[in-house]
Amino acid sequence: QVQLVESGGGLVQAGGSLRLSCTASGRPFSSYAMGWFRQAPGKEREFVSAISWNGGITHYADSVKGRFTISRDNAKNTVYLQMNNLRPEDTAVYCCAAVNQILAYGSRWSSAPTYQYWGQGTQVTVSS
């Protein structure tokens, strides 16, 4: 089992920045690819970003490219999502997810069913 806990959400004005963190426990963090997803009220969950076990591969949704940056610190068992130039449409609950890197190869990293473990999420609200 892997336990994931997100933090760093909050209320920010449009154009502002936030950095989300997701800290893992329970299994060697470096064995897992990590993803961020978000879900706004009344909408389906959508992929935001993903990163491989060593940070060598990253993926972004088109809607966040150039604004969001995913990174990880395996020594701290933490993955980050730096969010800049936030927009009201970024308002959502952001969740991190983990999948064993071996299982991740050949899978769609943007697909929620790929992931084995999920955090509870952190709320991000962007005011206009």
PyMOL commands that set and color helices and strands:
alter all, ss='L'
color gray80, all
select helices_A, chain A and resi 29-31+74-76+88-90+101-104+112-114
alter helices_A, ss='H'
color red, helices_A
select strands_A, chain A and resi 3-7+10-13+18-25+32-39+46-51+58-60+68-73+78-83+92-100+117-118+122-127
alter strands_A, ss='S'
color yellow, strands_A
deselect
rebuild
show_as cartoon
